[in-house]
Amino acid sequence: MDENQANTAPSSEEEIRKSVEAEIREMEKYKWNLGVQLQHDPLRDRSLNDIYCEWIDKYAADFRKFWEDKDKKDLQKT
C-alpha cells in the first residue's frame, strides 16, 4: 500500500461498516432497478450473488472513489 492509499483508506471499524452498508444499499438499488427494467423479480432468472457480482464488476470502483472523496470532504469541514 502506498502513501496515498494509506491516506484514503477507512481508518476505523465504524467507517468501514458505514462504507460496506452503503455499498449494500447501492447493490439493493441496482437489483431493484434491474427488476423494474425486466418488469419482474430479477431473482426469478438469476441468483442474488450473480446480481451483486455484476454490480461489483460495473460500479464498485466508482462507488468507492465517490465514498472516499465524500469522506475527504467531510474531514475538511471539521
PDB file with SEQRES, HELIX, SHEET and CRYST1 records, atoms N, CA, C and O in Angstrom:
SEQRES   1 A   78  MET ASP GLU ASN GLN ALA ASN THR ALA PRO SER SER GLU          
SEQRES   2 A   78  GLU GLU ILE ARG LYS SER VAL GLU ALA GLU ILE ARG GLU          
SEQRES   3 A   78  MET GLU LYS TYR LYS TRP ASN LEU GLY VAL GLN LEU GLN          
SEQRES   4 A   78  HIS ASP PRO LEU ARG ASP ARG SER LEU ASN ASP ILE TYR          
SEQRES   5 A   78  CYS GLU TRP ILE ASP LYS TYR ALA ALA ASP PHE ARG LYS          
SEQRES   6 A   78  PHE TRP GLU ASP LYS ASP LYS LYS ASP LEU GLN LYS THR          
HELIX    1 AA1 GLU A    3  THR A    8  1                                   6    
HELIX    2 AA2 GLU A   13  LEU A   38  1                                  26    
HELIX    3 AA3 PRO A   42  ARG A   44  5                                   3    
HELIX    4 AA4 LEU A   48  TRP A   55  1                                   8    
HELIX    5 AA5 ILE A   56  ALA A   60  3                                   5    
HELIX    6 AA6 ALA A   61  LYS A   77  1                                  17    
CRYST1    1.000    1.000    1.000  90.00  90.00  90.00 P 1           1          
ATOM      1  N   MET A   1       0.858  -1.183   0.000  1.00  0.00           N  
ATOM      2  CA  MET A   1       0.000   0.000   0.000  1.00  0.00           C  
ATOM      3  C   MET A   1       0.892   1.229   0.000  1.00  0.00           C  
ATOM      4  O   MET A   1       1.760   1.363   0.862  1.00  0.00           O  
ATOM      5  N   ASP A   2       0.688   2.133  -0.962  1.00  0.00           N  
ATOM      6  CA  ASP A   2       1.488   3.340  -0.994  1.00  0.00           C  
ATOM      7  C   ASP A   2       0.895   4.397  -0.059  1.00  0.00           C  
ATOM      8  O   ASP A   2      -0.155   4.189   0.547  1.00  0.00           O  
ATOM      9  N   GLU A   3       1.580   5.518   0.044  1.00  0.00           N  
ATOM     10  CA  GLU A   3       1.169   6.567   0.979  1.00  0.00           C  
ATOM     11  C   GLU A   3      -0.220   7.120   0.677  1.00  0.00           C  
ATOM     12  O   GLU A   3      -0.985   7.387   1.604  1.00  0.00           O  
ATOM     13  N   ASN A   4      -0.564   7.300  -0.605  1.00  0.00           N  
ATOM     14  CA  ASN A   4      -1.884   7.807  -0.978  1.00  0.00           C  
ATOM     15  C   ASN A   4      -2.986   6.844  -0.567  1.00  0.00           C  
ATOM     16  O   ASN A   4      -4.029   7.270  -0.070  1.00  0.00           O  
ATOM     17  N   GLN A   5      -2.765   5.538  -0.771  1.00  0.00           N  
ATOM     18  CA  GLN A   5      -3.769   4.559  -0.375  1.00  0.00           C  
ATOM     19  C   GLN A   5      -3.957   4.580   1.133  1.00  0.00           C  
ATOM     20  O   GLN A   5      -5.080   4.451   1.619  1.00  0.00           O  
ATOM     21  N   ALA A   6      -2.883   4.738   1.868  1.00  0.00           N  
ATOM     22  CA  ALA A   6      -2.990   4.772   3.325  1.00  0.00           C  
ATOM     23  C   ALA A   6      -3.800   5.974   3.781  1.00  0.00           C  
ATOM     24  O   ALA A   6      -4.534   5.893   4.766  1.00  0.00           O  
ATOM     25  N   ASN A   7      -3.672   7.089   3.072  1.00  0.00           N  
ATOM     26  CA  ASN A   7      -4.402   8.296   3.449  1.00  0.00           C  
ATOM     27  C   ASN A   7      -5.881   8.219   3.103  1.00  0.00           C  
ATOM     28  O   ASN A   7      -6.695   8.881   3.747  1.00  0.00           O  
ATOM     29  N   THR A   8      -6.249   7.424   2.098  1.00  0.00           N  
ATOM     30  CA  THR A   8      -7.646   7.364   1.685  1.00  0.00           C  
ATOM     31  C   THR A   8      -8.381   6.159   2.260  1.00  0.00           C  
ATOM     32  O   THR A   8      -9.607   6.089   2.172  1.00  0.00           O  
ATOM     33  N   ALA A   9      -7.660   5.216   2.843  1.00  0.00           N  
ATOM     34  CA  ALA A   9      -8.302   4.021   3.388  1.00  0.00           C  
ATOM     35  C   ALA A   9      -9.100   4.376   4.635  1.00  0.00           C  
ATOM     36  O   ALA A   9      -8.678   5.228   5.417  1.00  0.00           O  
ATOM     37  N   PRO A  10     -10.252   3.730   4.830  1.00  0.00           N  
ATOM     38  CA  PRO A  10     -11.019   3.973   6.048  1.00  0.00           C  
ATOM     39  C   PRO A  10     -10.167   3.676   7.270  1.00  0.00           C  
ATOM     40  O   PRO A  10      -9.433   2.688   7.291  1.00  0.00           O  
ATOM     41  N   SER A  11     -10.258   4.523   8.289  1.00  0.00           N  
ATOM     42  CA  SER A  11      -9.338   4.394   9.417  1.00  0.00           C  
ATOM     43  C   SER A  11      -9.955   3.743  10.643  1.00  0.00           C  
ATOM     44  O   SER A  11      -9.247   3.486  11.617  1.00  0.00           O  
ATOM     45  N   SER A  12     -11.215   3.475  10.624  1.00  0.00           N  
ATOM     46  CA  SER A  12     -11.817   2.846  11.795  1.00  0.00           C  
ATOM     47  C   SER A  12     -12.833   1.798  11.382  1.00  0.00           C  
ATOM     48  O   SER A  12     -13.318   1.790  10.250  1.00  0.00           O  
ATOM     49  N   GLU A  13     -13.141   0.928  12.306  1.00  0.00           N  
ATOM     50  CA  GLU A  13     -14.150  -0.095  12.034  1.00  0.00           C  
ATOM     51  C   GLU A  13     -15.498   0.540  11.705  1.00  0.00           C  
ATOM     52  O   GLU A  13     -16.233   0.040  10.854  1.00  0.00           O  
ATOM     53  N   GLU A  14     -15.818   1.633  12.374  1.00  0.00           N  
ATOM     54  CA  GLU A  14     -17.088   2.328  12.127  1.00  0.00           C  
ATOM     55  C   GLU A  14     -17.162   2.849  10.690  1.00  0.00           C  
ATOM     56  O   GLU A  14     -18.197   2.716  10.036  1.00  0.00           O  
ATOM     57  N   GLU A  15     -16.078   3.437  10.199  1.00  0.00           N  
ATOM     58  CA  GLU A  15     -16.055   3.943   8.827  1.00  0.00           C  
ATOM     59  C   GLU A  15     -16.169   2.795   7.823  1.00  0.00           C  
ATOM     60  O   GLU A  15     -16.854   2.924   6.809  1.00  0.00           O  
ATOM     61  N   ILE A  16     -15.507   1.685   8.099  1.00  0.00           N  
ATOM     62  CA  ILE A  16     -15.586   0.515   7.224  1.00  0.00           C  
ATOM     63  C   ILE A  16     -17.014  -0.020   7.202  1.00  0.00           C  
ATOM     64  O   ILE A  16     -17.541  -0.347   6.139  1.00  0.00           O  
ATOM     65  N   ARG A  17     -17.637  -0.107   8.372  1.00  0.00           N  
ATOM     66  CA  ARG A  17     -19.012  -0.597   8.463  1.00  0.00           C  
ATOM     67  C   ARG A  17     -19.952   0.292   7.655  1.00  0.00           C  
ATOM     68  O   ARG A  17     -20.791  -0.211   6.909  1.00  0.00           O  
ATOM     69  N   LYS A  18     -19.818   1.599   7.798  1.00  0.00           N  
ATOM     70  CA  LYS A  18     -20.658   2.535   7.051  1.00  0.00           C  
ATOM     71  C   LYS A  18     -20.447   2.391   5.547  1.00  0.00           C  
ATOM     72  O   LYS A  18     -21.401   2.443   4.771  1.00  0.00           O  
ATOM     73  N   SER A  19     -19.200   2.211   5.145  1.00  0.00           N  
ATOM     74  CA  SER A  19     -18.891   2.051   3.729  1.00  0.00           C  
ATOM     75  C   SER A  19     -19.518   0.779   3.168  1.00  0.00           C  
ATOM     76  O   SER A  19     -20.111   0.802   2.089  1.00  0.00           O  
ATOM     77  N   VAL A  20     -19.394  -0.316   3.886  1.00  0.00           N  
ATOM     78  CA  VAL A  20     -19.963  -1.590   3.436  1.00  0.00           C  
ATOM     79  C   VAL A  20     -21.487  -1.509   3.395  1.00  0.00           C  
ATOM     80  O   VAL A  20     -22.109  -2.002   2.454  1.00  0.00           O  
ATOM     81  N   GLU A  21     -22.087  -0.895   4.403  1.00  0.00           N  
ATOM     82  CA  GLU A  21     -23.550  -0.743   4.411  1.00  0.00           C  
ATOM     83  C   GLU A  21     -24.022   0.099   3.230  1.00  0.00           C  
ATOM     84  O   GLU A  21     -25.053  -0.198   2.626  1.00  0.00           O  
ATOM     85  N   ALA A  22     -23.275   1.144   2.902  1.00  0.00           N  
ATOM     86  CA  ALA A  22     -23.638   1.989   1.759  1.00  0.00           C  
ATOM     87  C   ALA A  22     -23.518   1.205   0.450  1.00  0.00           C  
ATOM     88  O   ALA A  22     -24.356   1.352  -0.440  1.00  0.00           O  
ATOM     89  N   GLU A  23     -22.486   0.377   0.331  1.00  0.00           N  
ATOM     90  CA  GLU A  23     -22.344  -0.452  -0.869  1.00  0.00           C  
ATOM     91  C   GLU A  23     -23.509  -1.427  -0.993  1.00  0.00           C  
ATOM     92  O   GLU A  23     -24.043  -1.628  -2.084  1.00  0.00           O  
ATOM     93  N   ILE A  24     -23.898  -2.030   0.119  1.00  0.00           N  
ATOM     94  CA  ILE A  24     -25.021  -2.973   0.099  1.00  0.00           C  
ATOM     95  C   ILE A  24     -26.301  -2.267  -0.327  1.00  0.00           C  
ATOM     96  O   ILE A  24     -27.074  -2.811  -1.115  1.00  0.00           O  
ATOM     97  N   ARG A  25     -26.535  -1.050   0.189  1.00  0.00           N  
ATOM     98  CA  ARG A  25     -27.719  -0.284  -0.231  1.00  0.00           C  
ATOM     99  C   ARG A  25     -27.691  -0.015  -1.731  1.00  0.00           C  
ATOM    100  O   ARG A  25     -28.723  -0.103  -2.397  1.00  0.00           O  
ATOM    101  N   GLU A  26     -26.519   0.311  -2.264  1.00  0.00           N  
ATOM    102  CA  GLU A  26     -26.399   0.563  -3.701  1.00  0.00           C  
ATOM    103  C   GLU A  26     -26.647  -0.713  -4.507  1.00  0.00           C  
ATOM    104  O   GLU A  26     -27.253  -0.660  -5.578  1.00  0.00           O  
ATOM    105  N   MET A  27     -26.188  -1.846  -4.007  1.00  0.00           N  
ATOM    106  CA  MET A  27     -26.438  -3.114  -4.700  1.00  0.00           C  
ATOM    107  C   MET A  27     -27.924  -3.447  -4.680  1.00  0.00           C  
ATOM    108  O   MET A  27     -28.457  -3.974  -5.656  1.00  0.00           O  
ATOM    109  N   GLU A  28     -28.591  -3.142  -3.573  1.00  0.00           N  
ATOM    110  CA  GLU A  28     -30.038  -3.369  -3.492  1.00  0.00           C  
ATOM    111  C   GLU A  28     -30.787  -2.470  -4.476  1.00  0.00           C  
ATOM    112  O   GLU A  28     -31.751  -2.902  -5.110  1.00  0.00           O  
ATOM    113  N   LYS A  29     -30.340  -1.216  -4.601  1.00  0.00           N  
ATOM    114  CA  LYS A  29     -30.944  -0.312  -5.583  1.00  0.00           C  
ATOM    115  C   LYS A  29     -30.746  -0.848  -6.994  1.00  0.00           C  
ATOM    116  O   LYS A  29     -31.655  -0.784  -7.822  1.00  0.00           O  
ATOM    117  N   TYR A  30     -29.568  -1.370  -7.262  1.00  0.00           N  
ATOM    118  CA  TYR A  30     -29.273  -1.942  -8.571  1.00  0.00           C  
ATOM    119  C   TYR A  30     -30.204  -3.115  -8.858  1.00  0.00           C  
ATOM    120  O   TYR A  30     -30.743  -3.235  -9.958  1.00  0.00           O  
ATOM    121  N   LYS A  31     -30.389  -3.983  -7.857  1.00  0.00           N  
ATOM    122  CA  LYS A  31     -31.281  -5.133  -8.024  1.00  0.00           C  
ATOM    123  C   LYS A  31     -32.712  -4.652  -8.278  1.00  0.00           C  
ATOM    124  O   LYS A  31     -33.412  -5.198  -9.130  1.00  0.00           O  
ATOM    125  N   TRP A  32     -33.136  -3.640  -7.543  1.00  0.00           N  
ATOM    126  CA  TRP A  32     -34.480  -3.088  -7.720  1.00  0.00           C  
ATOM    127  C   TRP A  32     -34.656  -2.548  -9.139  1.00  0.00           C  
ATOM    128  O   TRP A  32     -35.638  -2.856  -9.814  1.00  0.00           O  
ATOM    129  N   ASN A  33     -33.684  -1.734  -9.584  1.00  0.00           N  
ATOM    130  CA  ASN A  33     -33.760  -1.153 -10.930  1.00  0.00           C  
ATOM    131  C   ASN A  33     -33.730  -2.223 -12.012  1.00  0.00           C  
ATOM    132  O   ASN A  33     -34.387  -2.083 -13.043  1.00  0.00           O  
ATOM    133  N   LEU A  34     -32.982  -3.274 -11.786  1.00  0.00           N  
ATOM    134  CA  LEU A  34     -32.958  -4.390 -12.725  1.00  0.00           C  
ATOM    135  C   LEU A  34     -34.355  -5.020 -12.819  1.00  0.00           C  
ATOM    136  O   LEU A  34     -34.816  -5.362 -13.908  1.00  0.00           O  
ATOM    137  N   GLY A  35     -35.014  -5.167 -11.677  1.00  0.00           N  
ATOM    138  CA  GLY A  35     -36.373  -5.700 -11.658  1.00  0.00           C  
ATOM    139  C   GLY A  35     -37.349  -4.808 -12.411  1.00  0.00           C  
ATOM    140  O   GLY A  35     -38.235  -5.299 -13.111  1.00  0.00           O  
ATOM    141  N   VAL A  36     -37.184  -3.492 -12.267  1.00  0.00           N  
ATOM    142  CA  VAL A  36     -38.041  -2.547 -12.988  1.00  0.00           C  
ATOM    143  C   VAL A  36     -37.834  -2.700 -14.491  1.00  0.00           C  
ATOM    144  O   VAL A  36     -38.795  -2.718 -15.260  1.00  0.00           O  
ATOM    145  N   GLN A  37     -36.572  -2.811 -14.903  1.00  0.00           N  
ATOM    146  CA  GLN A  37     -36.280  -2.978 -16.330  1.00  0.00           C  
ATOM    147  C   GLN A  37     -36.866  -4.283 -16.870  1.00  0.00           C  
ATOM    148  O   GLN A  37     -37.426  -4.318 -17.966  1.00  0.00           O  
ATOM    149  N   LEU A  38     -36.727  -5.354 -16.085  1.00  0.00           N  
ATOM    150  CA  LEU A  38     -37.221  -6.663 -16.527  1.00  0.00           C  
ATOM    151  C   LEU A  38     -38.730  -6.808 -16.360  1.00  0.00           C  
ATOM    152  O   LEU A  38     -39.351  -7.677 -16.972  1.00  0.00           O  
ATOM    153  N   GLN A  39     -39.302  -5.965 -15.541  1.00  0.00           N  
ATOM    154  CA  GLN A  39     -40.724  -5.996 -15.187  1.00  0.00           C  
ATOM    155  C   GLN A  39     -41.104  -7.263 -14.414  1.00  0.00           C  
ATOM    156  O   GLN A  39     -42.241  -7.730 -14.477  1.00  0.00           O  
ATOM    157  N   HIS A  40     -40.136  -7.798 -13.694  1.00  0.00           N  
ATOM    158  CA  HIS A  40     -40.389  -8.897 -12.759  1.00  0.00           C  
ATOM    159  C   HIS A  40     -39.185  -9.019 -11.819  1.00  0.00           C  
ATOM    160  O   HIS A  40     -38.146  -8.396 -12.037  1.00  0.00           O  
ATOM    161  N   ASP A  41     -39.340  -9.810 -10.800  1.00  0.00           N  
ATOM    162  CA  ASP A  41     -38.267 -10.008  -9.829  1.00  0.00           C  
ATOM    163  C   ASP A  41     -37.056 -10.626 -10.521  1.00  0.00           C  
ATOM    164  O   ASP A  41     -37.162 -11.710 -11.093  1.00  0.00           O  
ATOM    165  N   PRO A  42     -35.898  -9.948 -10.476  1.00  0.00           N  
ATOM    166  CA  PRO A  42     -34.726 -10.493 -11.164  1.00  0.00           C  
ATOM    167  C   PRO A  42     -34.238 -11.817 -10.572  1.00  0.00           C  
ATOM    168  O   PRO A  42     -33.481 -12.546 -11.213  1.00  0.00           O  
ATOM    169  N   LEU A  43     -34.670 -12.120  -9.362  1.00  0.00           N  
ATOM    170  CA  LEU A  43     -34.259 -13.379  -8.740  1.00  0.00           C  
ATOM    171  C   LEU A  43     -34.954 -14.587  -9.384  1.00  0.00           C  
ATOM    172  O   LEU A  43     -34.594 -15.730  -9.101  1.00  0.00           O  
ATOM    173  N   ARG A  44     -35.943 -14.337 -10.244  1.00  0.00           N  
ATOM    174  CA  ARG A  44     -36.550 -15.444 -10.998  1.00  0.00           C  
ATOM    175  C   ARG A  44     -35.565 -15.999 -12.019  1.00  0.00           C  
ATOM    176  O   ARG A  44     -35.603 -17.185 -12.345  1.00  0.00           O  
ATOM    177  N   ASP A  45     -34.680 -15.134 -12.522  1.00  0.00           N  
ATOM    178  CA  ASP A  45     -33.758 -15.510 -13.591  1.00  0.00           C  
ATOM    179  C   ASP A  45     -32.320 -15.739 -13.122  1.00  0.00           C  
ATOM    180  O   ASP A  45     -31.577 -16.516 -13.721  1.00  0.00           O  
ATOM    181  N   ARG A  46     -31.945 -15.056 -12.052  1.00  0.00           N  
ATOM    182  CA  ARG A  46     -30.547 -15.060 -11.634  1.00  0.00           C  
ATOM    183  C   ARG A  46     -30.453 -15.130 -10.116  1.00  0.00           C  
ATOM    184  O   ARG A  46     -31.419 -14.847  -9.407  1.00  0.00           O  
ATOM    185  N   SER A  47     -29.287 -15.508  -9.636  1.00  0.00           N  
ATOM    186  CA  SER A  47     -29.078 -15.552  -8.193  1.00  0.00           C  
ATOM    187  C   SER A  47     -28.714 -14.153  -7.680  1.00  0.00           C  
ATOM    188  O   SER A  47     -28.247 -13.299  -8.434  1.00  0.00           O  
ATOM    189  N   LEU A  48     -28.934 -13.946  -6.401  1.00  0.00           N  
ATOM    190  CA  LEU A  48     -28.562 -12.682  -5.773  1.00  0.00           C  
ATOM    191  C   LEU A  48     -27.055 -12.469  -5.900  1.00  0.00           C  
ATOM    192  O   LEU A  48     -26.598 -11.355  -6.154  1.00  0.00           O  
ATOM    193  N   ASN A  49     -26.297 -13.532  -5.723  1.00  0.00           N  
ATOM    194  CA  ASN A  49     -24.847 -13.452  -5.859  1.00  0.00           C  
ATOM    195  C   ASN A  49     -24.455 -12.968  -7.252  1.00  0.00           C  
ATOM    196  O   ASN A  49     -23.559 -12.137  -7.396  1.00  0.00           O  
ATOM    197  N   ASP A  50     -25.120 -13.483  -8.263  1.00  0.00           N  
ATOM    198  CA  ASP A  50     -24.879 -13.086  -9.645  1.00  0.00           C  
ATOM    199  C   ASP A  50     -25.121 -11.584  -9.841  1.00  0.00           C  
ATOM    200  O   ASP A  50     -24.315 -10.890 -10.460  1.00  0.00           O  
ATOM    201  N   ILE A  51     -26.223 -11.108  -9.316  1.00  0.00           N  
ATOM    202  CA  ILE A  51     -26.586  -9.691  -9.456  1.00  0.00           C  
ATOM    203  C   ILE A  51     -25.591  -8.815  -8.709  1.00  0.00           C  
ATOM    204  O   ILE A  51     -25.158  -7.785  -9.226  1.00  0.00           O  
ATOM    205  N   TYR A  52     -25.228  -9.220  -7.499  1.00  0.00           N  
ATOM    206  CA  TYR A  52     -24.257  -8.438  -6.726  1.00  0.00           C  
ATOM    207  C   TYR A  52     -22.887  -8.437  -7.391  1.00  0.00           C  
ATOM    208  O   TYR A  52     -22.214  -7.406  -7.406  1.00  0.00           O  
ATOM    209  N   CYS A  53     -22.465  -9.565  -7.938  1.00  0.00           N  
ATOM    210  CA  CYS A  53     -21.176  -9.620  -8.642  1.00  0.00           C  
ATOM    211  C   CYS A  53     -21.181  -8.707  -9.860  1.00  0.00           C  
ATOM    212  O   CYS A  53     -20.172  -8.076 -10.174  1.00  0.00           O  
ATOM    213  N   GLU A  54     -22.308  -8.638 -10.539  1.00  0.00           N  
ATOM    214  CA  GLU A  54     -22.424  -7.739 -11.685  1.00  0.00           C  
ATOM    215  C   GLU A  54     -22.262  -6.288 -11.238  1.00  0.00           C  
ATOM    216  O   GLU A  54     -21.557  -5.515 -11.888  1.00  0.00           O  
ATOM    217  N   TRP A  55     -22.909  -5.913 -10.134  1.00  0.00           N  
ATOM    218  CA  TRP A  55     -22.775  -4.546  -9.613  1.00  0.00           C  
ATOM    219  C   TRP A  55     -21.322  -4.267  -9.246  1.00  0.00           C  
ATOM    220  O   TRP A  55     -20.790  -3.199  -9.548  1.00  0.00           O  
ATOM    221  N   ILE A  56     -20.689  -5.231  -8.595  1.00  0.00           N  
ATOM    222  CA  ILE A  56     -19.289  -5.055  -8.194  1.00  0.00           C  
ATOM    223  C   ILE A  56     -18.417  -4.829  -9.424  1.00  0.00           C  
ATOM    224  O   ILE A  56     -17.594  -3.914  -9.443  1.00  0.00           O  
ATOM    225  N   ASP A  57     -18.593  -5.657 -10.446  1.00  0.00           N  
ATOM    226  CA  ASP A  57     -17.802  -5.513 -11.677  1.00  0.00           C  
ATOM    227  C   ASP A  57     -18.015  -4.155 -12.338  1.00  0.00           C  
ATOM    228  O   ASP A  57     -17.064  -3.544 -12.824  1.00  0.00           O  
ATOM    229  N   LYS A  58     -19.257  -3.684 -12.357  1.00  0.00           N  
ATOM    230  CA  LYS A  58     -19.585  -2.456 -13.085  1.00  0.00           C  
ATOM    231  C   LYS A  58     -19.374  -1.179 -12.275  1.00  0.00           C  
ATOM    232  O   LYS A  58     -18.917  -0.172 -12.817  1.00  0.00           O  
ATOM    233  N   TYR A  59     -19.705  -1.210 -10.976  1.00  0.00           N  
ATOM    234  CA  TYR A  59     -19.835   0.049 -10.245  1.00  0.00           C  
ATOM    235  C   TYR A  59     -19.037   0.177  -8.947  1.00  0.00           C  
ATOM    236  O   TYR A  59     -18.922   1.284  -8.421  1.00  0.00           O  
ATOM    237  N   ALA A  60     -18.493  -0.892  -8.422  1.00  0.00           N  
ATOM    238  CA  ALA A  60     -17.860  -0.829  -7.102  1.00  0.00           C  
ATOM    239  C   ALA A  60     -16.683   0.143  -7.059  1.00  0.00           C  
ATOM    240  O   ALA A  60     -16.562   0.916  -6.108  1.00  0.00           O  
ATOM    241  N   ALA A  61     -15.822   0.118  -8.060  1.00  0.00           N  
ATOM    242  CA  ALA A  61     -14.653   1.000  -8.043  1.00  0.00           C  
ATOM    243  C   ALA A  61     -15.071   2.469  -8.032  1.00  0.00           C  
ATOM    244  O   ALA A  61     -14.520   3.269  -7.276  1.00  0.00           O  
ATOM    245  N   ASP A  62     -16.042   2.822  -8.870  1.00  0.00           N  
ATOM    246  CA  ASP A  62     -16.524   4.214  -8.895  1.00  0.00           C  
ATOM    247  C   ASP A  62     -17.186   4.589  -7.582  1.00  0.00           C  
ATOM    248  O   ASP A  62     -17.010   5.705  -7.094  1.00  0.00           O  
ATOM    249  N   PHE A  63     -17.951   3.659  -7.003  1.00  0.00           N  
ATOM    250  CA  PHE A  63     -18.614   3.957  -5.739  1.00  0.00           C  
ATOM    251  C   PHE A  63     -17.586   4.179  -4.629  1.00  0.00           C  
ATOM    252  O   PHE A  63     -17.728   5.101  -3.825  1.00  0.00           O  
ATOM    253  N   ARG A  64     -16.566   3.346  -4.585  1.00  0.00           N  
ATOM    254  CA  ARG A  64     -15.541   3.508  -3.543  1.00  0.00           C  
ATOM    255  C   ARG A  64     -14.813   4.835  -3.689  1.00  0.00           C  
ATOM    256  O   ARG A  64     -14.507   5.496  -2.696  1.00  0.00           O  
ATOM    257  N   LYS A  65     -14.537   5.220  -4.927  1.00  0.00           N  
ATOM    258  CA  LYS A  65     -13.897   6.528  -5.149  1.00  0.00           C  
ATOM    259  C   LYS A  65     -14.815   7.649  -4.672  1.00  0.00           C  
ATOM    260  O   LYS A  65     -14.372   8.575  -3.993  1.00  0.00           O  
ATOM    261  N   PHE A  66     -16.097   7.561  -5.030  1.00  0.00           N  
ATOM    262  CA  PHE A  66     -17.072   8.541  -4.556  1.00  0.00           C  
ATOM    263  C   PHE A  66     -17.083   8.594  -3.025  1.00  0.00           C  
ATOM    264  O   PHE A  66     -17.082   9.675  -2.437  1.00  0.00           O  
ATOM    265  N   TRP A  67     -17.094   7.427  -2.389  1.00  0.00           N  
ATOM    266  CA  TRP A  67     -17.166   7.350  -0.933  1.00  0.00           C  
ATOM    267  C   TRP A  67     -15.913   7.952  -0.302  1.00  0.00           C  
ATOM    268  O   TRP A  67     -16.009   8.688   0.680  1.00  0.00           O  
ATOM    269  N   GLU A  68     -14.752   7.650  -0.852  1.00  0.00           N  
ATOM    270  CA  GLU A  68     -13.506   8.200  -0.312  1.00  0.00           C  
ATOM    271  C   GLU A  68     -13.471   9.713  -0.483  1.00  0.00           C  
ATOM    272  O   GLU A  68     -13.050  10.423   0.430  1.00  0.00           O  
ATOM    273  N   ASP A  69     -13.900  10.215  -1.626  1.00  0.00           N  
ATOM    274  CA  ASP A  69     -13.946  11.665  -1.854  1.00  0.00           C  
ATOM    275  C   ASP A  69     -14.900  12.332  -0.875  1.00  0.00           C  
ATOM    276  O   ASP A  69     -14.614  13.409  -0.353  1.00  0.00           O  
ATOM    277  N   LYS A  70     -16.040  11.684  -0.627  1.00  0.00           N  
ATOM    278  CA  LYS A  70     -17.013  12.211   0.334  1.00  0.00           C  
ATOM    279  C   LYS A  70     -16.398  12.289   1.719  1.00  0.00           C  
ATOM    280  O   LYS A  70     -16.583  13.278   2.427  1.00  0.00           O  
ATOM    281  N   ASP A  71     -15.665  11.250   2.113  1.00  0.00           N  
ATOM    282  CA  ASP A  71     -15.010  11.242   3.421  1.00  0.00           C  
ATOM    283  C   ASP A  71     -13.968  12.348   3.531  1.00  0.00           C  
ATOM    284  O   ASP A  71     -13.844  12.986   4.577  1.00  0.00           O  
ATOM    285  N   LYS A  72     -13.217  12.576   2.450  1.00  0.00           N  
ATOM    286  CA  LYS A  72     -12.217  13.645   2.464  1.00  0.00           C  
ATOM    287  C   LYS A  72     -12.882  15.001   2.657  1.00  0.00           C  
ATOM    288  O   LYS A  72     -12.400  15.833   3.425  1.00  0.00           O  
ATOM    289  N   LYS A  73     -14.004  15.224   1.949  1.00  0.00           N  
ATOM    290  CA  LYS A  73     -14.716  16.499   2.087  1.00  0.00           C  
ATOM    291  C   LYS A  73     -15.260  16.664   3.492  1.00  0.00           C  
ATOM    292  O   LYS A  73     -15.223  17.760   4.052  1.00  0.00           O  
ATOM    293  N   ASP A  74     -15.773  15.561   4.075  1.00  0.00           N  
ATOM    294  CA  ASP A  74     -16.287  15.623   5.437  1.00  0.00           C  
ATOM    295  C   ASP A  74     -15.182  15.956   6.432  1.00  0.00           C  
ATOM    296  O   ASP A  74     -15.409  16.708   7.380  1.00  0.00           O  
ATOM    297  N   LEU A  75     -13.990  15.404   6.224  1.00  0.00           N  
ATOM    298  CA  LEU A  75     -12.863  15.686   7.103  1.00  0.00           C  
ATOM    299  C   LEU A  75     -12.414  17.142   6.987  1.00  0.00           C  
ATOM    300  O   LEU A  75     -12.015  17.748   7.981  1.00  0.00           O  
ATOM    301  N   GLN A  76     -12.476  17.700   5.788  1.00  0.00           N  
ATOM    302  CA  GLN A  76     -12.074  19.084   5.589  1.00  0.00           C  
ATOM    303  C   GLN A  76     -13.014  20.055   6.276  1.00  0.00           C  
ATOM    304  O   GLN A  76     -12.606  21.149   6.667  1.00  0.00           O  
ATOM    305  N   LYS A  77     -14.280  19.660   6.426  1.00  0.00           N  
ATOM    306  CA  LYS A  77     -15.266  20.521   7.085  1.00  0.00           C  
ATOM    307  C   LYS A  77     -15.028  20.603   8.591  1.00  0.00           C  
ATOM    308  O   LYS A  77     -15.388  21.590   9.233  1.00  0.00           O  
ATOM    309  N   THR A  78     -14.417  19.555   9.149  1.00  0.00           N  
ATOM    310  CA  THR A  78     -14.213  19.540  10.608  1.00  0.00           C  
ATOM    311  C   THR A  78     -12.912  20.142  11.004  1.00  0.00           C  
ATOM    312  O   THR A  78     -12.595  20.203  12.192  1.00  0.00           O  
TER     313      THR A  78                                                      
END                                                                             
